[in-house]
Amino acid sequence: MPEPKPKPKPEPEPKPPRLSLRESAFLALVTAWILAVILTDRAAPPTPPLVSYAAALPPR
């Protein structure tokens, strides 16, 4: 009588690759930069220049 074959164990799901410290620091920096640009742009909308570009050029 043949011996029953043991059932193969199901392989565990591979864990998703984790970000390295350098990659997470880069993502944090980019996110902070984007948020800073958006928030400061909304808080202080750009103002027109005090002197127009044409008036600042030396006369010909």
KAGI-V210687 format. One record per helix or strand. SS is the DSSP state (2 for helix, 1 for strand). FROM is the first residue (numbers start at 1). TO is the last residue. If there is no record, write none. Layout:
[[SS	FROM	TO] [SS	FROM	TO]]
//
This chain:
[[2	21	43] [2	53	56]]
//
